[in-house]
Amino acid sequence: MTTVTSHKQITEKIRPAEKIGYGMGDAASHIVFDSCVAILAYFYTDIYGLSPAVMGTMFLAVRLLDAFTDPIMGAIADNTITKWGRFRPYLLIISIPFAVSTILVYTVPDYGDTGKIIFAVATYIFMTLMYTAINIPYCSLGAAITADPKENMSLQSYRFAIAPIGGALGTAAILPLADFLSPGDRAAGIQLAMTIFGAIGCLMFLFCFLFTKERVQPLKEENIDILRDLKILVKNDQWRILAVYNFTMLVSLVVRAGMILYYVTYILNKGADTASYFLLGTTIFSMLGSLIAKPFTDRFCKIQLSIWNNVLLGLSGLLFFIIPGDYWIVALVLYLFLQMLQGANGPLQWSMITDANNYGEWKTGRRITGMNVAANIFTIKLGVAVGGALIGWGLALFGFQSTVDGQPVQQTQETLDGILIIFTVLPAILYCITGLYLKIKHYDLTDGKVKSIIHDLEHGRFSSDSMNPQPLKIDPEVALK
């Protein structure tokens, strides 16, 4: 039997304390996510000792596992029923295994070449699974807190303003802290640093669990049917557009961010101290970008903002080509400007994901938040994997030489040119594709249309081609107070 819950209170005002609590969960996630984007490729080639080709192939192959685990986790979360809600319990249950996985990935075992590859693959798989198990419920939680487009945009702005705190731990702080904790042995230092950061991430998830509340409830059904929910998801034409948008944007982001340490080390000829300026500046300016996104969306269409923001992100990056290697401060200023633009992308992206989720419920008559988010996270993680693979394969193509002691080696001029091309041209192309795709495919969930959809959902009305086109009776016993 299907039970329908009320949508009457899904647009209430959300307290700042709850928005901060929600943001803490993403801060915890970004300890892993940002380190995977900005540090992990460099760690595997210059500290762990993997060849770029092996590293790139591992990134892509392991992430293909998400094609199976993400929808399964999304379906499980959608059908979870507890006194704490559908999504919040996983923040409590998975937080410790998540912390352990971050430590294992940044462990360098004393094995032979084959043993180290096996260990790298095994620990990367474990971390991927733990990230899936906690991050899909976390991201789904945002759509369960509120369905109001303005409140959701505010919620996402808080989230992406707080998230860089975790990102700073996984990027800017990791190398200086590693050198402080274990001078002369960066591998051991990184493991100790990630032990500390993993514990902090665990506490952040617990904070998120305690300070948030699920308000938006779905049409509930007793059975889990992944294939049914996938078919419903595919009917959502706006989600299909966002899936490509998410993928290309994350490939762009990962390629540029993942190449920054190579750019600083081999093009600017600077060490860890200068690299920390780039990575710490990323945190600060990403937060700034997240904060300015909300007032801009109050005045302008977020779809148009997304289009032009990504095009500007792509074309501006080409300026690195004309910056001399000894003008590292100019390069830093340009990079921080780009990180501010990328920071604005976050709340825009996730606000549109929530809009597409509400549209999907209105269009099909079934709310599949977990599956919707799982599918979007899969495309995002696939973008991370492809971006990482392109870095590894690109470096291998241009003859990059790995080291095992953390010290840069002399690269050929062809390799240096290749690093600059991967860092600038490839992201420029991909960011432009990201922005223009929204325009070409006519993504049209404007604030006005989303408000109309929310109004229909509040009154139990669905699209004429949904599975429940007629008004639905609200069960007062299960209606949210």
N, C-alpha and C positions, 0 to 999 in steps of 0.2 A: 504493500500500500504506500502511496506517495503522500507525504505531508508537506504542506506549504507554510512557510513562515512569513511573518510580516516584514515589510521593508520600510515601515514608518519611521524608524529611528536610525536608519543607516546614514542620514545626512546631518546628524547632530554635530555640534562643535566639538573638536578634539582638544583636550587640554595640552599645553606645552610640555608638561611632564611626561605625558604619554608619547608625544612625538619624539622627545629626547630618548625615552626608553626604547621606542622602535628603532631609532637611529643607532643605538648601541649594538643592536643585533647585526647591522650591516658593518659597523666598525670591526666587530669580531670576524665577520666573513672576509673583510678586506685585508686582514692580516695575511691570509692565504692568497686571496685573489690578486692583490697588488704585488705580492712577492713573486707569484707565478708569472705575472705580466712583466715586471721590471727586473727581477733578480734571478729567477730560476734558470733561464737560459745561460746567463753568465756564470752562475754557480756550477752548472753541469759541465760547461766547456773549460772554464778557467780555474776551477777549484776541485770539482769531482773528477774531471779528466775524461769525460765522454767526448767522442768526436762530434762535430756539428751535425753530420748526417744521421748518426745514431740518435742523437738528442732530438732532432726534428721529427724523425720517424716515430720515436717513442711518444712524443707529444700527441701526434695525430692518432696513432693506433690505440693508445689507452683511452683517449677521449671518445672513440667510437663506441666504447662500452656504455657511455651515457645514453646512446640511442635506445638501449634497453632499460637501464636503471632509472632514468629520469621519468618516463611515463608511468613506470611501476610505482615510484615514490609519489608522484602526483596523484595517482588513483588511490593509493593507500591513505594519503593525507585527506583527500576529499571524503573518504568514507570512515575517517576516524571520529568517534564520538566519545568525548570525555567531559568531565565537569569543567575542565580548563579550555575546552574548545577543540577544534580540529587540528590546528597548526601549532599552538603554543607548547603542547607537551613535548614535541621533538626538540625544542630549544633546551629543555631540561635533560632529556634522556641522552642526546647525542653530544652534548657539549664537551664531556671529558674525552670520549674517543676522538672527537674532532681535534682536540688539543694534542693528543698523542700522535695523531697522523702528521701534524705539522713538524713535530720533532724528528720523526723517522725520515721524512723526505729530505731534511737537511743534515742527515747523518752520512758520513763518508766511511764505509766499512773497510777493513783491512783485508780485502779479497783480491783475487786476480782480476784481469780485465773482464772475463766472462761473468764471474761472480758479482762484480760491481754492476754490470748491466742488468743482471737478474734482480739484484737488490733494488736498483733504481726503479725498474718497472714495477716490482711488487709493492714498494712503498708509495709510488705514484698512484697506483691503482687504489690502494687503501685510502689515501688522502682524497682521491676523487670520489670514492664511495661515501666517505664521511661528509664531504662537502655537499654532495647530493642529498644525503639524508637529513641535513640540518638546514641547508640553504633554500631548498624548494619549499618546505613549510614556512620558513622565515619570509620569503618573498611573497608567498600566498597570503600571509598574515596581513599585509598592507591592504589588500582588497577586502579583507574581512573586518578591518577596523572602521572603514568608511567607504561609501560609494559616491559621495558628493565630489564632483570633479575639482572644485576649488579647494576643499579640505584635503583631498587626496594629493593635489599638487603641493599644498603646504606640508603635508606629511612627508612627501618625497623630497622636498627641499630640505627639511630638517634631516632626513635620512642621509642625503648626499653631502650635507654640510658636516655631519658627524662622522661619516664613514672614513674620510681621509685620516682620522686619528689612528684607526687601525692600519690604514695604508702606510702611514708614516713609520709605524713599528716594523712592518714587513718590508720596507724599502729604505727610507732615509736613515733609520736608526740601526739597522742590522749590521752593516759593515763597521761603523765606528764602535758599536758595543762589542762586536766580535773581537776586534783588535784590542779593546780594553780588557775583556774577560780572559783572553788567551793570546797575549802578545807573541807574534811569530808563528802562530798556528791558527790561521783563519778558519780552517775546516772545523776544528774543535770549538772555536769561538762562535761560529755561526750556529752550531748545535746548541750551545749554552744559551745564546740569545733567543733562539726559537723556543727553547724550553720556557723561558720567562714570558715570551709573547703568547705562547699557547695557553699558559695559565691565565694571563690577562684576558685573552679571547673567551675563555670558559666563563670567567666572571661577567664579561659583557653580555653573553647570551643569557645568563641567569638574571641579570638586570632587566633585559628585554622581556623575559618571561614574566617577571613580577610586575612590570609597570604598564603592560598592554592589556587590551580587552577586545575580544571578538564580538562584533555586533551584527555583521551581515551573514545571514544564514541561507543555505541553498534549499532547493527542492531535494529532499532526502530520499534515497532509495536504499534498500537493504543490501543489494548485491554489488560487488565490484565487477565491472565489465570494462576492461581497458579498451578493447576494440570498439565498443559502442561509443565511449567517450572520445576516442581518437577520431571516429567518423563525425561526431558532433563538432569537434574542434575544427576539422578541415572545412566544414560548412561555413565557418566564420571567415569571410573574405577579407575583413580588415586585419584579422590575426595573420593571415597568409602574407599580407604586405609587410607587417611588422616583423615577421620571421626573417625575411630577407634583409630588412633594414637593420635588425639586431645583429645578424651574422656579419654583414659587411662592415658595420661600424666597429665591432669588436676585433675583426681582423685588422682594421686600420689602427685602432688604439694599441693593440698588442705589438704590431710591427714597430710602430714609432716608440712606444714606451720600452719595449724589450730591447731595442737597439741603443738606448740612451747611454748605457754603461760602455758599450763598444765605441760609441761616438766620442764620449768624454776621454776614454782611455787611449784610443788609437788615432783619432782625428785631432782632438784638442791637446793630446799628450799630457793629460792631467791625471792625478791619482784619486784615492778614495775621498780625501777632504773636499775636493771640487765636486766630485760625483754626489756627495752628500748635499751640497747646495742645490743641485738639480732635483734630487729626490725629495728633500725637505720642502723646497719651493713648490714642488708638485702638490704636496699635501695642502699647503697654505692657499695656493691659487685655485686648486680644485674646490676647496671649501668656499672660496669667494665666488667662483662660478656657480656653485649650487645655490648660494644665497641670492645672487642677482637674478636667477632664473625666474623666481616667483613674481617679483614686480614687473618683469618684462612680459610674462604671460598674462598678467592682469590688464595689460594695455594692448598686447598684440596676439595674434593667432599662434598657438604653440606649434602648429604644423608648419607654418611659414618660418618660424624661428628655427625649427629643427632643420629645415631644408638649407637655409642660408648659413646657419652655424656650421654644418658639416662641410659645405662648400668652402667656407672661409678657413676651416681647419685644414682642409686639403691644400689649398693654394698657398696659404701663408707658410706652410712648412717648406716650400721650395726655396724660401729665402736663405735657408741654411747653406745652399750651394754657393752663395756669394759672400759668406762670412769667413774671413781668414781664420786659420787655425789658432792664431795667437790672440784673437779677439773673443776670448771665452765668455766675458761678461755680456757682450752683445748677444752671443748664442744663448746664454742663460736667460736674458730678458725675453727673447723671442720664444724660447721653450716654455717659460712661465705664462706668457700670453696664451699660447696654445693650450696649456693645461687649464687655464681659466675657462676657455671655450669648451674644452672637454668636460670640465666640471659641470657646466650648464647642461650638457647633454644628458647627464644622469637622471635628474628629476623629470626632464621632458620625456625621456625614453620610458620610464616606469609609470608615469602618469598616463601615457598613451597605452601601455600594456593593460592598466586597470580599466581604461575606457573600452578597450577591445574585449575585455572580460565581461563587462556589463552589456556591451552590444551583443556578445555571443549568447548571454542568457536571454536577452530580449528576442533575439533572432530564432533561437532553437527551443526555448522553454526549459532549458536545464542549465544550472550554474555549475561549472566544472573549474572552479578557481585553481585547485591544485594541478589539474591536468594542463590548464592554460598556462600557468606559470612554469610548470615543468617543461612544456614544449618551448617556451620562450628561453628558459635557462639553458635548454639543450642547444638551441641555436646560438646563444651567447657563448656557451662553453665550446661549441664546435668552432666558433670564430676565434676563441682563445687558442684552441688546438691548431687550427690552420695557420693562424698568425705565428705561433711558435714554430710550427713546421717550416713555414716560409723563411723565418730567420735562420733556422738550422741549415736548410737546404741552400739558401742564398749564400750563407757564409762558406759552406762547402764548395759551392760553385765558383766562388771567387778565391778559393785556396786558403781560407783562414786556418791558422795553426793553433791548436789548443795547448794549454799548459796544465800542469797538475799542482803547481806550487803557489798559484795566485799572482804570479808576476807576469806582466805582459811580455810577449816575445816580439821580435822584429817582424813585421808583416810586409809583404811586397806592396808595391804601388798599386798593382791590380787589386789586391785585397782591400787597400785603403779606399780606392775608388768605389769598390763594391759596397763597403760599409756605408759610404755616403749615399749611394743610390738606394740601398735598401731602406735607409733611415729617412729619405726625403721623397723620392719619386713614387715608390710603391704606396705609402700612406696617402699621398696626394691623389693618386688615381682612385683609391678605394673610398676615401672620404667623399669625393665628388660623386661617385656612384651611390653612396649611402644617401646623400641629400637629395639628389635628383630622382632617385627611385620613388620616393614618396610622391613627388609631383607627377612623374610619368604614370604611376599606377593609380593615381587619384585617391589616395588615402583621405577620407573625408569625415572623420569623427571630430568635428569641431565642438567647442564648448556648448554651443546652442543645441546641436544634435544630441550630445551626451545628456544634457539636462532634460531634454524631451524623453529620452530613453529611461532615465532615472524616474521621471514622473510616471511613466507607464508602469515600471516595475513596482513603484510604491502603491499603485492601485491594482496590481495583479494583472496587468495587461501585457501581451506579448505581440510580436510581429505576426501578421496574417499567415505567414508560411512556417510558423513555429509548430512544435508538437502540441502546444497549449495555446491556441490563438484566442480562446474565449477568456473573459475575466475569471479569476480563480477566487474561491472562498478562503478567507483567512481563518486558520484555526486559532482561536484566542488563547488556548492553553499553551501553545508553543510560541506565540507572538513575543517578540523581544519587548521587555519593559523599558 
